[in-house]
Amino acid sequence: MSTQACLLDGMRVLDLSRLLPGPLATWHLQSAGAHVTKVEAPGEGDYARTIGPARADAPYSSFYELLNQGKSLRVIDLKNHVAQQQLLDEIHQFDILVESFRPGVMHRLELGWESLQRRAPRLVQVSVLGYASDSELSAAAGHDINYLAQSGLLHEYVPAQHTAEDRLPSTARVFLPNLQWADVLGGAMSAAFAAVCGVLHASRTGKGQRIEVAMTDAMRLAAPMATSEALAGAPHAPPGMGLLNGGVPCYDLYACADGNWIALGALEHKFWEAFCTAVGRTDWSDQHWQRGQHAGSADALALRMDVQRLFGSQPRSFWLERLAQTDCCVSAVRTLAEVMAASPLPAAAFKVLHD
């Protein structure tokens, strides 16, 4: 076993969650050495089993397999009184319990915090919720899109609408990236961190904790640039008009002649200057936000079009080769298929270099 897999060696996790946030949180704990027991209801089990495609030789979706591979599976009807009591009798064997029910459900299942703590005083329970239990939306159903919407961050994708007369047509679409930000950042990563903090506290005090992770609230800390601008009273910069969302030519995505894309991240002037020199356009060098060019201004948007014409004149391979020795923050926008072909999935989100 690698050093990485031994960090939480001996920790036992009971996973009562389903779909994405909770199972990904326990996957992170497992990747650091914890042993995870996943509980699923009889019959259909975790809904994730049928979400997305499956490999030809697999009974369940790849989505489900990715999140739950290596976990021990138990089928328990948590609505059954005998099963509830059996689980309570075994709860002392676990260090961490992760669940994602709505507030009040654990109590109705006779697995409330008081009952758990009496049998396992050192237990850390992490409740992954969409909305805080003391909020007006505490009992509301939701998914990633709803938590992002309520957090204020989904509005970052919405195009500008300047006046009442300048309304968007009814056919306007905002296309969502296939990235579940609230589930992953607000839910899974926050829950895994909370669990480790709880276990550390229990090791020092002998007392467990019940910890709540509300994804909507956690997401407000996941976009510090946008949040800080709102705190400063700055107007919302719609897509294509802000410093980090396409409003400056030095930090954007560009289509190449072969239909592939380049990510240019020359945010600091030194990188932009190096890029301009490498492509033979030193006349662009001082047209930069650190030299007074405002994000989203007419000049910035006009220059962005010029940069797009440049990149669009050659295939991606040409630009990657030409800029390979230039320190200017240029990357290929790779597809997931390209990434998977080049390297396997990592065993964990981090590497331990020294023990």
Buried (B, 14 or more C-beta within 10 A) or exposed (E): EEEBBEBBEEBBBBBBBBBBBBBBBBBBBBBBBBBBBBBBBEEEBBEBBEBEEBEEEEEBBEBBBBBBEEBEEEEBEBEEEEBBEEBBEBBEEBBBBBBBBBBEBBEEBBBBBEBBBEEBEBBBBBBBBBBBEEBEBBEEEBBBBBBBBBBBBBBBBEEBEEEEEEEEEEEEEEEEEEEBBBBBBBBBBBBBBBBBBBBEBBEEEEEBBBBBBBBBBBBBEBBEEBBEBBEEEEEBBBBBBBBBBBBBBBBBEBBBEEEBBBBBBBBBBEBBBBBBBBBEBEEBBBBBBEEEBEBBBEEBBEBBEEBBEBBEEBBBEBBBEBBEEBEBBBEBBBEEEEEEEEEEEEEBEEEEEEE
